[in-house]
Amino acid sequence: MQDSRYKKTSLSYDSYNEKDENDDGSGKSTDGFMKKYSNIIKRRVNYTQEMCRKHKSVIPRMKRRPNLLVNEEHKLVYCQTPKVATVSWCKIFLTFSGFKNYSEVVKMSVDEVAAAWKKHVPHLSHFPAEKQKKIMSTYTKIMFVRNPLTRLLSAYNDLLVAKNTSTGKQLRFQHRTSKDVLTNFRPGNTSKSYDTTFRDFVKMIVSKTHYIRNIHWNNMHSVCYPCDIDYDVIGRLEDIENDSNYILKHVGAGFKFPKQTGIHFTNSSSYDKVRRSYATISDSDLQDLYQKYKYDYILFDYDKGLPRL
């Protein structure tokens, strides 16, 4: 039975449904696809800019630029928002850099990609100051967002649920973080297993005294600073293939974004999976979550409630 606290919500754009529209591989012309998604993305960016102006007195300003990846050939700048298709886009930037061809890069593991992009993909900070200014004023700047509830669940599954594929570094992070969470939110716990539940995790997230900062669950607006950086594209995970293919076509990449199977250990975009996980969360903690991510909801035009994907 569906939890009565939740309702499926569609995206709040009122004149189209991004997910249900056909992409350029379904019979519509490439020109039609590009025009359509140009309008969608402009509307999205304009909305975020409007909300930035409206709430500028309360949204924290950028103190230092985020880590921005740069490709000079395609004149593209990318801000990574963890848990929002970063591995897929790092693979694209590795291909752009000439590290390997795309058919090889798409087969790389998450750990292989993480090690490779740090070595082979230029960062904005690597360029002289004058060159940085030119890049930021003339290149296409992109970032991606997703519903805050599914992003949070994905971070929990990825970082705090032990898997057979977890590396030693990942297991140490899981153990250290789980120990801190269980100490503070499960008093009297004597188990030596690191079985932090999603409910425990959420209590840490909304805590004012025991919150553990981590870029994987920090507010998206404080990772890429859309109120300080004029992004040309704000893509959505909910329509990742179309948004990404628009960008790739726009910069002349010569290949398409890989089809998403939806089968992944950390894939938290299934409505039923999200509903079951959030059914364990109290009403008060859920309201605190909405407050915690308030400006992600506002800036990126997400409705409260569980998403319909």
Secondary structure, 3 states (H helix, E strand, C coil): CCCCCCCCECCCCCCCCCCCCCCCCCCCCHHHHHHHHHHHHHHHHHHHHHHHHHCCCCCCCCCCCCCEEEECCCCEEEECCCCCCHHHHHHHHHHHHCCCCHHHHCCCCHHHHHHHHHHHCCEHHHCCHHHHHHHHHHCEEEEEECCHHHHHHHHHHHHHCCCCCCCHHHHHHHHHHHHHHHHHHCCCCCCCCCCCCHHHHHHHHHCCCCCCCCCCCCCCHHHHCCCCCCCCEEEEHHHHHHHHHHHHHHCCCCCCCCCCCCCCCCCCCCHHHHHHHHCCCCHHHHHHHHHHCHHHHHHCCCCCCCECC
